[in-house]
Amino acid sequence: MTYWLLTDIEQAVRASWGADTCTPESRATWTPDNPARDQCGVTAMVLNDLLGGDLIRGKVHVDGKQTDFHWWNRLGMGVDIDLTREQFAPEEIVSGGTVVPRPAEIVRLREEYELLRERVLTKLGTPQQQEAVKEPVRA
């Protein structure tokens, strides 16, 4: 079994983001100045593969009106990991946080998820280590 430090995982994830891993609707406006922008769904799924736990979905509001959803992870004992929280401008408020069951099959953002997952696993180690995590980890 392969073990990584959370700092190693975070560094690999952050180094793997690109316009090609964000939501397709946002590709034209994605910028390296805000690399976490629109990466939350695929990032939460990749972290869920590596760490297990729960997927959490909150709501994003601007001026009291819901504009989007935000995804992050919750590990045991209520420890939340949100590597994409800094994507939001001060007027974008994230509220709530509901556990959402992991889908049996990823349909939306499948290509982006698979690309991000492949990049992260490559950055974390050798191809032999990637084989150890071929199937998503379930908590």
C-alpha positions as MATLAB code, in Angstrom:
seq = 'MTYWLLTDIEQAVRASWGADTCTPESRATWTPDNPARDQCGVTAMVLNDLLGGDLIRGKVHVDGKQTDFHWWNRLGMGVDIDLTREQFAPEEIVSGGTVVPRPAEIVRLREEYELLRERVLTKLGTPQQQEAVKEPVRA';
ca = [
       0.000    0.000    0.000;
       1.182    3.510   -0.821;
       1.074    6.303    1.750;
       1.329   10.033    1.098;
       1.343   13.095    3.314;
      -1.617   15.420    2.910;
       0.839   18.166    1.923;
       2.117   15.948   -0.907;
      -1.430   15.349   -2.143;
      -2.273   19.054   -1.938;
       0.854   20.014   -3.861;
       0.153   17.394   -6.561;
      -3.450   18.545   -6.948;
      -2.584   22.240   -7.160;
       0.165   21.546   -9.712;
      -2.282   19.511  -11.835;
      -5.042   22.075  -12.331;
      -5.460   23.665  -15.732;
      -8.106   25.052  -18.037;
      -8.623   21.492  -19.274;
      -9.621   20.236  -15.799;
     -12.116   22.970  -14.888;
     -15.777   22.936  -15.858;
     -16.148   23.302  -19.644;
     -18.371   26.382  -19.259;
     -15.475   28.181  -17.552;
     -12.567   27.200  -19.808;
     -12.522   30.470  -21.732;
     -12.252   32.522  -18.528;
      -9.990   30.208  -16.486;
      -6.660   31.794  -15.586;
      -3.523   30.689  -13.721;
      -4.052   33.760  -11.514;
      -6.965   31.875   -9.893;
      -6.131   28.214  -10.635;
      -8.673   26.778   -8.186;
     -11.574   28.408  -10.046;
     -14.154   25.826  -11.128;
     -11.954   22.893  -10.060;
     -13.934   21.960   -6.932;
     -16.017   19.049   -8.269;
     -13.185   17.143   -9.920;
     -10.806   17.946   -7.061;
     -13.279   16.632   -4.474;
     -13.694   13.395   -6.459;
      -9.922   12.843   -6.772;
      -9.433   13.500   -3.052;
     -12.268   11.091   -2.332;
     -10.416    8.463   -4.389;
      -7.248    8.988   -2.382;
      -8.599    9.687    1.123;
     -12.135    8.327    1.250;
     -14.573   10.202    3.461;
     -17.624   12.124    2.309;
     -18.294   14.456   -0.585;
     -19.815   17.727    0.630;
     -21.833   20.166   -1.468;
     -22.572   23.721   -0.393;
     -24.299   26.601   -2.137;
     -22.594   29.720   -3.486;
     -24.516   32.977   -3.089;
     -23.918   36.489   -4.393;
     -26.117   39.238   -2.982;
     -28.332   36.602   -1.391;
     -28.980   34.779   -4.681;
     -27.658   31.263   -5.339;
     -25.247   31.298   -8.271;
     -23.575   27.881   -8.072;
     -22.601   24.904   -5.927;
     -19.263   24.264   -4.220;
     -17.765   20.830   -3.479;
     -15.222   19.702   -0.875;
     -14.365   16.692    1.292;
     -15.034   15.636    4.866;
     -12.914   13.004    6.521;
     -13.660   11.244    9.793;
     -14.406   13.254   12.933;
     -15.644   16.241   10.946;
     -12.312   17.233    9.376;
     -13.021   19.184    6.189;
     -10.529   19.494    3.341;
     -11.267   22.187    0.786;
      -8.406   22.822   -1.628;
     -10.455   25.142   -3.831;
     -12.016   27.549   -1.304;
      -9.723   30.407   -2.376;
     -11.395   30.517   -5.810;
     -14.170   32.736   -4.523;
     -14.284   36.527   -4.564;
     -15.293   38.282   -1.319;
     -18.890   38.741   -2.533;
     -19.283   34.994   -3.198;
     -20.510   33.357    0.002;
     -20.449   29.571    0.465;
     -23.122   28.260    2.816;
     -24.432   24.940    3.947;
     -22.634   21.734    3.400;
     -24.589   18.562    2.774;
     -23.145   15.070    2.424;
     -23.771   13.889   -1.139;
     -23.412   10.210   -2.056;
     -20.659    9.508   -4.549;
     -22.208    8.685   -7.907;
     -21.755    5.096   -9.072;
     -20.558    6.459  -12.400;
     -19.172    9.893  -13.168;
     -21.024   11.269  -16.173;
     -20.599   15.051  -16.020;
     -16.955   16.164  -15.968;
     -15.727   12.598  -16.504;
     -12.912   13.631  -18.868;
     -11.816   16.452  -16.565;
     -11.886   14.145  -13.530;
      -9.894   11.408  -15.278;
      -7.318   13.916  -16.533;
      -6.877   15.502  -13.103;
      -6.692   12.085  -11.424;
      -4.039   10.876  -13.876;
      -1.929   14.019  -13.383;
      -2.169   13.850   -9.590;
      -1.231   10.165   -9.459;
       1.701   10.778  -11.788;
       2.957   13.602   -9.580;
       2.562   11.444   -6.472;
       4.761    8.650   -7.707;
       5.736    5.979  -10.137;
       3.374    4.023  -12.405;
       3.590    1.119   -9.956;
       2.203    3.377   -7.218;
      -0.600    4.462   -9.542;
      -1.625    0.827   -9.978;
      -2.159    0.616   -6.207;
      -4.818    3.328   -6.471;
      -6.396    2.266   -9.761;
      -9.760    1.634   -8.137;
     -11.192    4.518   -6.059;
     -10.837    4.107   -2.322;
     -14.119    3.887   -0.438;
     -14.533    4.876    3.166;
];
